[in-house]
């Protein structure tokens, strides 16, 4: 059997509540800054939760001309993904696409189907009834399709290889990165534009999470509301953004003279089959995803240097993840530093796994671990090292990135430092 091909990260782009560039988002995270504040995208005054991690000062036409793509079809989340994809391709030296075999370039993204707001639904129905030839209703449908952004990104990149949109709730973009790893390992693609995007900060988006009691109601202290692993946590905060990684087959990257962030060496996936809203309390199947990822990478628990946790700031999830880490790593769990960057940006839903992956890669690059902010009151059932409140300098060779989604869909990625060539750094 032929050896599996190796996949490396040769470019990244990010739009997040901490900034509209990769560097600014990373520097803000290391500084423990919060991107969470009062909701401004709609009137949330009657909602139990009135705060969110919104992206500020974003305009897609700063990245690409309105003549180049159908702006009117693009949901806010898709616009974040497109901007992040352009930045990632530029970062990798692939914009405009100069690769000689576009059929070997794929797109695999984690996406959501976006809930229609009531005004859009009413307008769509009225126009469809009174003016069936106007095309207005089809535009609204495309606007709310999660895959529309993936289609635009593929067209902009000139990617004619595999094109995949994955929706597995909060683990969508982590699964997309894992699936991209497999495309490269099997030889189905040389380059894959991967990651994810999401934005559900709207009336209909937010009410769903309020109704299941998942959101924090610490409205008077927005920047302290997301507090993973802290005993006084009371729910997560909705965030939004787009994070794109360029995965590339190693020999392809080297032949281009590409600079390399890190290598992707493992992926594990599992399903709790337990609850739509909570992880299995004992962390059994989330642990299985972590163990599978380590096995896929050929690593032992003692080799892990950092874990970017799913860490949503809900009572049940944080305890279950702590149990999962203990099951997967054994006694090594008490040694490994763990942080949840959701403490600063909120929960980016389908884009959350890509954010965790990018921050894991940057932790390797900079030998610095971002903090879990707002960690003030230890929870006896969350008793690991969560890197409280301040970034930490540490040698990071191997990093795990956890994503555990609604419905118990679990994903874990393994990244390791790449030393046999020019390493990317900013």
N, C-alpha and C positions, 0 to 999 in steps of 0.2 A: 504494500500500500504506500502510495506517495506521501511524503511529509506534508502536513498542513502548511499552507502559505501563511505568512505573518502579516499582521495588520498594524499600522502605526497611525497616530494622529498628526497630520501635517498642516492643519489649519483649524481655527476656531473663530466664531463670531457670537456675540451676545447682546441681547437687549433685555434688560431686567429692571426691577424697581430701584436698583442701585446705580443704574446708568445705562446709556445707550451704546456703550462700547465694552469690549472684554476687559481692557486694562482698568477702566474707571470702576467697573463692577467689582473686580478683584481687589483693587486697592481699598474700596469702601468696605468690602467684607473683612479684610484684614484689620481695618480700623474699627470694626464692630459697629459700623453705622447701620441704621435702620432705614428701609425704604417704605415703611408702613405709615399711613396717615389716614385722615378722614376721606371717605369716598367722594370723588368729584365727578365721576362719569355719569351719575344719575342721582336723583333725590332719594337718599337712603334714610331720611329722618324718621320714618316709621318702622324701620327694620330693627330687630334685636341687635344685629351687628352692623355698625355704620362705618367700619374702617376696612382698609384693604391695602395691599401692596401694588399700587398703580405705577405704570411706567410714565415718567414725566418727560415733557419737552421732546416728544417723538414726532417726526414727520417722515413718511416714507419717501417723499420726493427729494429729501436730502441724499437719498441713496440711489434713486433711479428716476428717470423722467416719467411723467404721467403718460407720455405718448408711447412708452415701451410696454406697459402692462395695463390690464383693465382694472383700474383702481376701484371702480364702482362695484366690482364683484367681490372685493376682498374684505373679509371680516378683520377686525382689529388684530386678533391673534395671528392670522395669516400674514398681515403686514409686518408684524414683529419677526416672523419666521423668514420672510423674504429678505428683510434688511440684514438679519443675522447670517443668512446664507451668502449674500453678496460679500459681507465682511469676511466670512470664513474662506470663501473662494479667493478673495484678494489676498488674505493672509497666507494661503497655500500656494500662491503664484499661479492660480488657475482661472483668473478672471481678466478678460473674457476667456472662455474655455479654449485652451490651446492643445489639449491632449489629442493625439492623432487618431485615437479610436473611440469616438463618442459612444459607440455601442457597448463599451466596457466601463462606462460611467453610469452609476445608478443613483437613485434617490430613495431613501427609506426613512420615513419620519413618523414620529408619534404625534397624533392629532386628536382633536375632539370634534364631535358634532355639536355645533353651537345652538343653544336654546334660542328660539325666536322670542323677541319681545312682543308684547301684545299689540303695540302700534304697528309693527311691521306685519304681523299676521293679518290684522284688520285691513291694512292698506293693500297687502298682497291679494286678499280675497276680493276686495272691492274692484281692484284693477282687472283681475282675472275675469270677473263677472261682466264688467262694463266695457272692457276694451281688450279682448282676448288676443289681439294682434300686437299689443304694445310691447310684449316681452318683459314687462316689469316683474311679473311674478317669477319668471325663470331666473332673473337676476337676483332676487331675494333668496331663492332656493340655493343658488350657487354661492351666494355670500355666506350662507350658514352651513355649507358643506365643509367638513374638516379637510377634505382632500383637495380642495381648490388651490390652497396655498402650495401644496406639494406639486400640483400640476404646473403652477406658474414657475416654481423654483426649477423644475426639470427643464422647462422650456427656456428659461433665462440661461441656464447652465449649458444648454445644448446636450443634456444627458439623454441618451437613447438606450440605456441599459435597463436593468430591473427598476421598476417604479412601484413602491409599496407604501401604503399609509396604514398605520397600526393604531388601534384604539383599545387599550386595555387599562382605561382609567388612569390612575396616578403613576402607573409603571409604563405607560405607553412609550415614552421616548427612551427609556432604559431598554425595553424590549426591542425598539427600533435599532439602537446601537448594537445590541447583541445579534440581531438578525443581519445587520450589515457586516459584523465580524464574520459570520458564517458565509455570507456571499463572497467575501474575499478569501477566506480559508479554503472554500471549495473551488475557487477559480472562476466563479461566475461574474466577477467584476474586478477591476483594478482600482477603481476609485468609487467611493460612495459618500454622497452628501447625506448626513444623518443628524439625528437630534430630535427636536420637536418645538412646538409653539402652542400657546393657548391664551385665551382671555375670556373669562366668564364673569367679569365684574359688571353685571347688569341686573335689572330687576328679576328677571326669570332665572338668571344664573345663580344669583345669590340666595334667592328664597329657597331653593332646593336644599342648600346646606344649612340654612337656618331651620327649616322644618325638621331635619333629622338631628338637630341639636349639636352640629359638628363645629360651629364657629364660636370663637371667643366673644364675650360681651364686655370686654375691658375697653369700652369706647372712650373713656376719659384719658387713657394712657396708651395711645396707639402703638408707640414704639416699644412698649413693654408687654404688649398683648400676646405676641408669639413667644412662648417660653418652654421649648422642648425639654423634657426630662425634669422640669422644675415641679415641685410638689403643688404649687398654686396655679398650674396651667389649667385653662378652662376651655380649650378648643383651638382650632387652627384659624389662620387668617388667609383669605383668598389673595393670591398674587397673580401676576400675568407676565408674559415675556416670550422670547424666542431664543433658543440656543442651538447652534449648529456646529457640528464637528465634521471635519473632512477625514474619513478613514481611507487609507491608501495601502495597497500591497507594498511590502517593504522594498522589493527590488525596483518597483515602479517609482517610488519616492526617491530612492537613491539615484536612479538613472536621470531624474530631473534635477538632482542637486537640491532637493527639498530639505528644509530644516524640519526637524522632528520634535514634537512635544513629548511624546511617550508612546509606549506600545500597549495595545489592547490584547490581553493574553487569555482572558477567560470570561465566560458568561454562564450563569445558572438561572433556571426558571422553575417555578412551582405554583401550585394552587392550593389554598387552604380548604376550599369547598366547605366553608363554615358559615360565613355571614356576609351580607352585602356591604355592611358599614364598618365592621371591626375585624381585626386580625384574630386568629386563633390565640387565646390568651397564653398558651405555653410556648408559642413561637416555633412550633415544630416544623411547619412547612416553609416558613420564612427562613429558618435555619437550613433547611434542605437546599434552598436556592443558593445560599452562601457556600455551603459545602460543595455543591455541584460546580460553582464558579471556581473555587479553589482547586478542585480536582481537574477541571478543564484546563486550568493554567499550570498544572503540575506543581502546586505549592502546598506547603504545610502552614497551619495556623501560626507557628512561631515566626514565619517570614513576613507576616502582615505588619505594616507600619502605621496605617491610618485607615479609619472607616468614615466615609461621609454618610451619615445616617439618614434614613427616611425621616425620622424625628419630626412628626407633624405638630406636636404640642397638644395632643389629646391624651387623656388619662390612659385609655386602654391601649392605644397604639404604641406609646412610648414604653410602657411596661412590657408589652409583647415583643417589641424589638430588642429590648434589653435581654429578655429571655432567649430570643433567637441568637443573639451574638454569643451568649454564654454557651448555648448548645453547640454552635458552630466552631467556636474557638477554644472551648474548655477553659482551663486556667489562664490561657493567654489573653482571654477577654479582659482581665483586670489590668493588663499591661498596655493594651493598645489604646491610643487616644482616639476619641470619637467626637465628631461635632455635627450639629445640625445647622446648616446655613439657612434653613427655613426660618430660623429665629430672626433673621434680618430682612427676608424678602417675602415671607409668607409661602403658601403652597401654590406652586405654579401648575398644579394638576398635570395635564399631559406633557408639559414641558419640564416638570420637576426632576425627572430622572436625568435629563440632559444637563440641567444646571448642576446637579450633584456630580455628574461625570466630569464636566468642565472644571469644576472646583477641585476635584480629585486630581486631575491632570496638572493643574496649576500648583497644587500642594507638592506634587513630585518635582515640578520644575523649579520651584522657589524654596523647597525644603522648609516650608512654613504651613502650619495648619490653621485654618480660619476658626474663629471661636463659635461657641454656642452662647449667644448673648441672653441676658435676662435670667441667667441661672443663679438664683438667690437662695432658694429653699430646697435642700436635698430631699428627694423622695427615697425612703428606705428600699423601695422595690426597683428603683433605678440607681444602681450603686456602682456604675462604671465611671471611667474618666471621660467626661464630656467636654473637656477643654473650655472651662467656664470663662466667659466674658472677655478674654484677651487672646489674641493670636499667639501661637507658640512656635518658636524655631525648633525644628526637629528634622533629622535625616529621614526622608520619605522615599523609599525605593519601590514599595508595593502599597497600593491603595485600593480599597474596596468601596464601591458605591452602591448603596441599597435603595431600592424602590419597592414599596409594598402598597399596592393599589386597592381601591374599593373592590369588593368581591373576593378579596384574598388572593389577588394575582401578584405574584412576587417575582422580582428580578434583581440579580446582583451582577455587577461588572467588576472585572479585575484589570487594573492598569499597573504597568511597571515602568521604571525609568529605562530610557534607551541611551546607550553609551557608545555604540560603535559608529559614530558619525557626528555631524554637526547638530547640536541641540538648540532648539529654539528658546529664546528667553527675551523678556522685555523688562 
